[in-house]
Amino acid sequence: MTGEERDRAAQKTPKQAADVERVGTLTRLTDGRQYSLGFGSLRVGRQKRADLVITDKTVSRHHADVCYEGGRYVLYDHSTNGTWINGTLVAVAQPLRNGDTIKFGKVEFRFNLIEVPADEAAARAGELTAPKRISGSSTFIMKGGKGKRRTGRMVLRALLYVVLLLIVAAVVIYFLLPDVAASIISGLPPGLQEMLGAQP
């Protein structure tokens, strides 16, 4: 190979590498159905609002999340029956490697990285859609969301803690500080005073 031919080959390689992106996929081992993980987050579970719905009794309603973080895919387990990667139980979070076998409850998938055109991969980033078939293949696309995984549950939990704290404070005041409780109750409307057993 001449020097000129080597230069031409070197110029083609970066261009060809830049034209493709590696996207994670999950392939269900029982039927070969394949799902693309996109570049956001994918919720796996039995509930209908999951991105990847698995209707199996061993799968939790919100079983796990697979998130694209810092150029790699990470699996977060939220289940009661467990998630295994290559036969090892996932404690909380585990980065995924090409060829990993993932078991959600008793349902097995294979994780792989596939090369897709860069412009197609960029168009998928951060979107969330229903599964759709890629033309000319048996592959289904499931695109990741933008990471709103636990916000609703955290807000609800915080509100429950506040309500519980208020109830405990009311009970403490009622029994330990009866004079303070009596003055607070006397300022309430008559209907509430009767409900609390106070004298009208």
C-alpha positions in Angstrom: 0.0 0.0 0.0 1.4 3.4 -1.0 1.5 6.4 1.3 -1.3 8.0 -0.6 -3.5 5.0 -0.3 -2.8 4.9 3.5 -3.8 8.5 3.8 -7.1 7.9 1.9 -7.9 4.9 4.2 -7.1 7.0 7.3 -9.4 9.8 6.1 -12.3 7.3 5.5 -12.1 5.6 9.0 -13.1 8.6 11.2 -15.9 9.6 8.8 -17.3 6.1 8.8 -17.0 5.9 12.6 -18.8 9.2 13.0 -21.7 8.0 10.8 -22.9 5.4 13.3 -24.0 5.3 16.9 -24.1 2.3 19.2 -27.6 1.9 20.7 -28.6 -0.6 23.4 -31.2 -3.2 22.7 -33.0 -5.8 24.8 -34.0 -9.0 23.1 -36.5 -11.3 24.8 -35.1 -14.8 24.7 -38.4 -16.6 24.4 -39.7 -15.0 21.2 -36.7 -13.0 19.9 -38.6 -9.7 20.0 -36.1 -6.8 20.2 -36.5 -3.4 21.9 -34.3 -0.3 21.4 -33.3 1.5 24.6 -32.8 4.9 22.9 -30.8 7.5 24.9 -33.1 8.4 27.8 -34.6 6.0 30.4 -36.7 3.0 29.9 -39.1 1.7 32.6 -39.6 -2.0 32.8 -42.6 -3.5 34.6 -46.0 -5.1 34.7 -48.0 -1.9 34.8 -49.5 -0.5 31.6 -47.7 2.8 31.8 -44.2 1.1 31.7 -42.2 1.6 28.6 -41.5 -2.1 28.3 -44.5 -4.0 29.7 -43.9 -7.6 30.8 -47.1 -9.4 31.8 -45.6 -12.0 34.1 -46.5 -12.6 37.7 -42.8 -12.6 38.7 -42.3 -9.1 37.3 -43.1 -6.1 39.6 -45.3 -3.3 38.6 -42.2 -1.0 38.4 -39.5 -3.6 38.2 -36.5 -1.7 36.9 -35.2 1.2 34.9 -32.5 1.1 32.2 -30.9 4.6 31.8 -28.4 6.0 29.4 -25.8 7.8 31.5 -22.4 9.1 30.6 -22.2 7.1 27.4 -23.3 3.8 28.9 -26.5 2.0 30.0 -27.1 1.4 33.7 -29.8 -0.9 35.1 -31.6 0.2 38.4 -33.6 -2.5 40.2 -36.8 -1.5 42.0 -38.4 -5.0 42.2 -39.5 -7.4 44.9 -38.6 -10.6 43.1 -35.2 -9.4 41.9 -33.3 -8.7 38.7 -30.3 -10.8 37.7 -27.4 -10.0 35.3 -25.5 -13.1 34.1 -26.9 -15.0 37.1 -25.9 -12.4 39.7 -28.6 -10.6 41.7 -28.5 -6.8 41.2 -28.3 -5.0 44.5 -29.3 -1.5 43.4 -27.6 -0.4 40.1 -25.4 -2.2 37.6 -23.8 -0.9 34.3 -24.6 -3.2 31.3 -22.1 -4.8 29.0 -22.6 -6.0 25.5 -24.0 -9.6 25.6 -25.3 -9.5 29.2 -28.2 -11.7 30.0 -30.8 -9.9 32.1 -33.6 -11.7 34.0 -36.6 -9.6 35.3 -38.2 -12.1 37.7 -38.3 -15.2 35.5 -38.3 -13.4 32.1 -34.9 -13.3 30.3 -33.5 -10.7 27.9 -30.2 -10.3 26.2 -28.6 -6.8 26.2 -26.7 -5.9 23.0 -25.2 -2.8 21.4 -26.1 -2.3 17.7 -24.8 0.2 15.3 -27.4 2.6 13.7 -26.9 5.7 11.5 -26.0 8.7 13.6 -28.8 10.9 12.3 -31.3 8.2 13.1 -29.9 7.8 16.6 -29.9 11.6 17.3 -33.5 11.8 16.2 -34.4 9.1 18.9 -32.5 10.7 21.8 -34.7 11.7 24.7 -38.0 10.8 23.0 -40.7 8.5 24.4 -43.1 6.6 22.1 -45.0 3.4 21.9 -43.1 0.5 20.3 -43.0 0.6 16.6 -41.6 -1.8 14.0 -38.5 -0.9 12.1 -39.3 -1.3 8.4 -37.7 -4.5 6.9 -37.1 -6.2 10.2 -38.7 -7.9 13.2 -37.3 -5.2 15.6 -39.5 -3.0 17.8 -38.3 0.4 18.9 -38.9 1.6 22.4 -37.5 5.0 23.0 -36.3 6.3 26.4 -37.9 9.1 28.4 -36.3 12.0 30.1 -35.8 10.6 33.6 -39.0 11.5 35.5 -38.8 8.2 37.3 -39.5 9.0 40.9 -40.6 12.6 41.2 -44.3 11.8 41.8 -43.6 9.2 44.4 -41.2 11.5 46.2 -43.7 14.3 46.4 -46.4 12.0 47.7 -44.1 10.5 50.3 -43.1 14.0 51.5 -46.8 15.0 51.8 -47.5 11.9 53.8 -44.6 12.6 56.2 -45.9 16.2 56.7 -49.5 14.9 57.4 -48.1 12.3 59.9 -46.0 14.9 61.6 -49.0 17.2 62.0 -51.1 14.4 63.5 -48.3 13.5 66.0 -47.9 17.1 67.0 -51.7 17.5 67.5 -51.8 14.4 69.7 -48.8 15.5 71.8 -50.3 19.0 72.4 -53.7 17.5 73.2 -52.4 15.1 75.9 -49.3 16.9 77.2 -50.4 20.5 77.0 -54.2 20.4 77.8 -54.4 24.2 78.5 -52.9 24.9 75.0 -55.2 22.3 73.4 -58.3 23.8 75.1 -57.5 27.3 73.9 -56.9 26.1 70.3 -60.2 24.0 70.4 -62.2 27.0 71.8 -61.2 29.0 68.7 -62.6 26.4 66.3 -66.1 26.5 64.8 -68.8 24.8 67.0 -69.2 21.8 64.7 -65.5 21.0 64.9 -65.6 21.4 68.7 -68.4 18.9 69.0 -66.4 16.4 66.7 -63.4 16.8 69.1 -65.6 16.2 72.1 -65.1 19.6 73.6 -67.8 21.5 75.6 -69.8 24.1 73.4 
